[in-house]
Amino acid sequence: MLIRPLPTALQFVVPMSKPLWTPPFVLQTTGITLLSWLLASLIDVFPSLPGTKIIEAMGRRSLEVYLAAEILQEFAMYPGKRRGGGAWERVVIALTNLGIPRAWICLFVSVCWASVFAGFGWFLDYMGWRMRL
């Protein structure tokens, strides 16, 4: 509740032609930043936690992971782009028909997608492969 007036106050300091600093945007980005900070702090304090090697590898191989995700997304979504849906949308619809709420299915699909590329980043780091520009 105390953060709510902040976006309005910031609009007086940083004038914009469009109201891009809406309260939901500021609250969401603040929450994401706080969660990222918490995760980074946990990794720094407890480096032996399970999963820290994968997260560190994703940070070291972020460009490779991003490019692989974008390229694979084009192949995974291409057949449905013309028809207004894609491979992931068919998975979501199939699971929705089983009675699972759509929000949970979307979260599950997103975690699976991120896990694939976390593993890809770890594999690249393990093999010592890197992209040079």
N, C-alpha and C positions, 0 to 999 in steps of 0.2 A: 504494500500500500504506500509505503514511503517513497518508492521509486517512481510511481506513476507521474508526478509532475515534472520529472526530469526531462523527458523528451520535449515537452512544451517549452521549458526553460532553455534547452539547447537550441531550439529553433530561433530564439532571439539572438543567440550568440553566433550561430552559423546559419545565415539566411539561405534558404533554398527555394527554388522555383516550384518544386513539387513537395508535398508532405511525405517524404520518404521515411522520416523518423517517427513512425507510428508507435504507440505504446506496445502493441503485440510484438513488433519487430525488435524493439529495444529489450523487452523482457526475454524474448527467445534468444537473442544473441548474448545477453548477459548470462542466461542459464547455461548456454553451450560453453561460453568462456569459463564459467566457474567449474563446470564438469571437466573440461579439458585441464584446467589448472589442478583440480583434485587428482585426476589420473596421473598427470606428470609428477605431482608431489609424492603420490604413493610409490611410483616407480623409483624416484630418487631416494626416498626413505627406506623402502623395502625392495632392493634390486633382485632379491631371490623369489619374488612372487611369481606364481605360474602365469605365463603369458607375456611377461615383460620382454622376452627375447623377440617375440613376434612383433610387438608394438615398436620396439627399437628398430627392427629390420624394416618395418613399414616407414619409419621416419628416415632411415638412411636411403631407402629405395623409393621414395615418394613419387619421383617423376616417372619411374618405370611402372609403378603400380597404377598411377593415374592414367598413363597412356594405354596400358593393357586393359584397364577397366573401360575406357572410352571406346577402344577398338572392339572389344568383346560385346559391349553394349550395342554397338551398331549392328553386329551380326545377330545378336539375340533379339533385337527389336525390329530389324529390317522387314521381315515378312508381314508384320502387323502394322507398319507405319502407314501403308496405303489404306488399310481397312480401319484404322483408328484403334488398334490394339496391338499387343505383341505377345511374346512368349510368356513374360511374367504376368501379363493380364489374364492369360488363359489359366495359369496356375492359381491365381487369386480367385478367379471365378469358380474353378473346380473345387477349391477348398471352402469357398463360401457356401456352395451347395451342400456341403457336409454339415453346415450349421455353425461353423466357426466364425466369429465376428471379423469383419473385413480389416479393422484396425490391427488386430493381432496377427492376421495373415500377412499384412504389409510389413509389420515389424519383423516377422519371421523371415520373409523373403529378403528384406534388407540386411538382416544379420547374416543370412547365408551368403548373400552376394559379397558383403564385406569380408566374411571369413575366407572365401575363396581367394580374394586378393591379398588378404593378410598372409595366407599360406604361400601365395606366389611371391610376395615380398621376402618372406623368410627363406624360401627356396633360392631366390636370386642372391640373397646375402650369404647363405650357406655355401653356395657354389662359387661365390666371389665374383659373380658377373656384375658388370656395371655399364651404364650407358655413358658415352662420352660425346659431348657436343662440340 
